[in-house]
């Protein structure tokens, strides 16, 4: 929790940027109605689904900011950023979908292997499935084939590096992960305030937080949203790309108080 005094221009600029964020979500949702894609094509479906997650997480972030629930903002932003990394990789290389397939199967294999002995009450129904061995064997075989072809589940750093965002992984993403994991760094930011004279601290629950204190989060969120929107309209050869570019120009203008 920051105890730094915020200048008037910071609060006013943050308010304008947040209002644009909310409007951009509405506008991007409207523009998404123009998508034309092949529902039988795995690349189209994965790309559009990832974009849908980015869009819906943007909305969730905006609601958390506007409803005095700041604790959820960096956690939601982490998920949005991870979706954007996958989205960026898939948009630039259709074969990245095979890595996604390997990750998908690998997570099911973990669950099926846990279910097989029958000792986990949360997987009781699955452990009683008559074809559990057949399903597990099929998934393991598919993963082995993908690995033989050069495709495997990637860890988060590998995903970020492939998308050209290794520096983001080693900096901004680290802060977001600390919030997701309830690291002490995050606990201090959330709950500890230095009193005005600096002689003591105060532990706070549900502290009042201004838009300027959250601007780094929703600025990143709207940047991800606009960036992904431009990419998907280009990928799907949408006739509304010019509308997206107008949103990008408006965002650039609203960022000038911090970047100039």
C-alpha positions in Angstrom: 0.0 0.0 0.0 1.6 3.3 -1.1 1.5 6.2 1.3 2.9 8.6 -1.3 0.9 11.7 -1.9 -0.8 11.7 -5.3 -0.7 14.9 -7.3 -4.0 16.3 -8.7 -3.0 15.6 -12.3 -2.3 11.9 -11.4 -5.8 11.5 -10.0 -7.5 13.3 -12.9 -5.5 11.4 -15.5 -6.1 8.1 -13.8 -9.8 8.8 -13.8 -9.9 9.6 -17.5 -7.9 6.4 -18.3 -10.2 4.2 -16.2 -13.3 5.7 -17.9 -11.6 4.9 -21.3 -10.9 1.4 -20.1 -14.6 0.8 -19.3 -15.6 2.3 -22.7 -13.0 0.3 -24.5 -14.3 -3.0 -23.1 -17.8 -2.1 -24.4 -16.4 -1.0 -27.8 -14.2 -4.1 -28.2 -17.2 -6.3 -27.3 -19.3 -4.6 -30.0 -16.5 -5.0 -32.5 -16.1 -8.7 -31.7 -19.6 -9.2 -33.2 -17.9 -8.6 -36.6 -15.6 -11.7 -36.3 -15.9 -14.2 -39.1 -14.1 -17.4 -38.4 -14.1 -21.1 -39.0 -15.5 -23.0 -36.0 -14.0 -26.2 -37.3 -10.5 -24.8 -37.5 -8.6 -25.3 -34.3 -6.3 -22.3 -34.8 -9.4 -20.0 -35.2 -11.1 -21.5 -32.2 -8.1 -21.2 -29.9 -7.3 -17.7 -31.0 -10.8 -16.4 -30.6 -11.2 -18.2 -27.3 -8.0 -16.7 -25.9 -9.2 -13.3 -27.1 -12.5 -13.9 -25.3 -10.7 -14.6 -22.1 -8.7 -11.4 -22.4 -11.9 -9.4 -23.0 -13.8 -11.0 -20.1 -10.8 -10.6 -17.7 -10.6 -7.0 -18.8 -14.2 -6.6 -17.7 -13.5 -8.4 -14.4 -10.5 -6.1 -13.7 -12.6 -3.0 -14.4 -15.3 -4.2 -12.0 -12.8 -4.9 -9.3 -11.3 -1.4 -9.7 -14.7 0.3 -9.7 -16.2 -1.7 -6.9 -13.5 -1.0 -4.2 -12.1 -4.6 -4.5 -8.5 -3.8 -5.4 -7.1 -7.0 -3.9 -8.3 -9.0 -7.0 -6.9 -6.6 -9.6 -3.3 -7.9 -9.9 -4.5 -11.5 -9.6 -6.9 -11.1 -12.5 -4.2 -9.1 -14.4 -1.8 -12.0 -14.1 -4.3 -14.3 -15.7 -5.0 -11.8 -18.4 -1.3 -11.4 -19.1 -0.8 -15.1 -19.4 -3.7 -15.4 -21.8 -2.1 -12.6 -23.9 1.2 -14.4 -24.0 -0.4 -17.5 -25.3 -2.5 -15.4 -27.7 0.6 -13.6 -29.0 2.4 -16.8 -29.6 -0.5 -18.5 -31.3 -1.2 -15.5 -33.5 2.4 -15.4 -34.7 2.9 -19.2 -35.1 -0.1 -21.5 -35.7 2.1 -24.5 -34.7 2.2 -23.1 -31.2 -1.2 -24.7 -30.9 0.6 -28.1 -30.7 2.3 -26.9 -27.5 -1.1 -25.9 -26.2 -2.4 -29.3 -27.0 0.5 -30.9 -25.2 -0.2 -28.7 -22.1 -3.9 -29.6 -22.2 -3.3 -33.3 -22.4 -0.5 -33.1 -19.7 -2.9 -31.5 -17.2 -5.5 -34.2 -17.8 -2.8 -36.9 -17.4 -2.0 -35.5 -13.9 -5.6 -35.7 -12.9 -6.2 -39.2 -14.3 -3.1 -40.5 -12.6 -4.2 -39.1 -9.3 -7.7 -40.6 -9.8 -6.5 -44.1 -10.8 -5.6 -45.4 -7.3 -9.1 -44.2 -6.0 -7.9 -42.6 -2.8 -8.8 -39.0 -3.7 -12.4 -38.2 -2.6 -12.5 -35.2 -5.0 -11.9 -37.5 -8.0 -14.1 -40.4 -6.8 -16.4 -40.4 -9.8 -13.5 -40.3 -12.2 -11.7 -43.1 -10.5 -14.8 -45.3 -10.9 -14.9 -44.8 -14.7 -14.6 -48.1 -16.5 -12.5 -46.7 -19.3 -10.1 -44.7 -17.1 -7.1 -46.8 -18.2 -8.0 -46.5 -21.8 -8.4 -42.7 -21.6 -5.1 -42.3 -19.7 -3.3 -44.5 -22.2 -4.7 -42.6 -25.1 -3.6 -39.2 -23.6 -0.2 -40.5 -22.8 0.3 -41.7 -26.3 -0.8 -38.4 -27.8 1.7 -36.5 -25.6 4.5 -38.9 -26.6 3.7 -38.3 -30.3 3.7 -34.5 -29.8 7.0 -34.7 -28.0 8.5 -36.8 -30.8 7.3 -34.1 -33.2 9.0 -31.4 -31.1 6.1 -30.1 -29.2 5.8 -30.2 -25.4 4.2 -28.2 -22.6 6.1 -25.0 -22.1 6.8 -23.4 -18.7 5.7 -19.8 -18.2 9.2 -18.3 -18.8 9.5 -20.2 -22.1 6.1 -18.8 -23.2 7.1 -15.2 -22.3 10.4 -15.6 -24.0 8.9 -16.9 -27.1 6.5 -14.0 -27.2 9.4 -11.5 -26.8 8.4 -10.6 -23.2 11.2 -12.1 -21.2 11.8 -8.7 -19.5 8.2 -8.5 -18.5 8.4 -12.0 -17.0 11.4 -11.0 -14.9 9.8 -7.8 -13.6 6.1 -6.9 -13.8 4.9 -10.5 -13.9 7.0 -11.2 -10.8 5.0 -8.6 -8.9 1.7 -10.1 -10.2 2.7 -13.6 -9.1 3.5 -12.4 -5.6 -0.1 -11.2 -5.3 -1.4 -14.6 -6.6 0.8 -16.5 -4.1 0.2 -14.1 -1.1 3.9 -13.4 -0.9 4.9 -11.2 2.0 5.6 -8.4 -0.5 2.0 -8.5 -1.6 0.7 -8.7 2.0 2.7 -5.5 2.9 1.3 -3.7 -0.2 -2.2 -4.7 0.6 -2.4 -4.2 4.4 0.4 -2.2 5.8 0.3 1.6 5.9 2.9 3.9 7.3 1.4 6.6 9.6 1.8 10.2 8.7 4.7 10.9 11.1 6.5 7.7 10.0 6.9 6.5 13.6 4.5 3.6 13.4 2.6 1.4 11.0 -1.0 0.4 10.8 -2.5 -2.9 9.5 -5.6 -2.2 7.4 -8.4 -4.3 6.0 -10.4 -2.9 3.1 -8.3 0.3 2.9 -9.5 3.1 0.7 -7.5 3.0 -2.6 -7.6 5.7 -5.2 -7.6 5.2 -9.0 -4.1 6.7 -9.2 -2.8 3.9 -6.8 -4.2 1.3 -9.2 -3.3 3.0 -12.5 -0.3 0.7 -13.3 -2.7 -2.3 -13.2 -5.6 -1.1 -15.3 -3.2 0.8 -17.7 -1.6 -2.6 -18.4 -5.0 -4.3 -18.7 -6.3 -1.8 -21.3 -3.0 -1.9 -23.1 -3.3 -5.7 -23.4 -6.9 -5.5 -24.5 -6.3 -3.0 -27.2 -3.1 -4.8 -28.4 -4.9 -8.1 -28.6 -7.9 -6.5 -30.3 -5.7 -5.1 -33.0 -4.0 -8.5 -33.6 -7.2 -10.5 -33.8 -8.9 -8.1 -36.2 -5.8 -8.3 -38.4 -5.7 -12.1 -38.2 -9.3 -12.5 -39.1 -9.1 -9.8 -41.7 -11.9 -7.8 -40.0 -13.4 -4.8 -41.8 -13.3 -2.9 -38.4 -9.5 -2.6 -38.0 -9.7 1.2 -38.4 -12.0 1.4 -35.4 -9.5 -0.5 -33.3 -6.7 1.8 -34.4 -8.8 4.8 -33.2 -8.9 3.1 -29.8 -5.1 2.7 -29.8 -4.6 6.3 -30.7 -6.9 7.4 -27.8 -5.0 5.2 -25.4 -1.7 6.7 -26.5 -3.1 10.2 -25.8 -4.4 9.3 -22.4 -1.0 7.9 -21.4 0.9 11.1 -22.3 0.7 12.6 -18.8 2.9 9.7 -17.6 5.0 9.2 -20.6 5.8 12.9 -21.6 
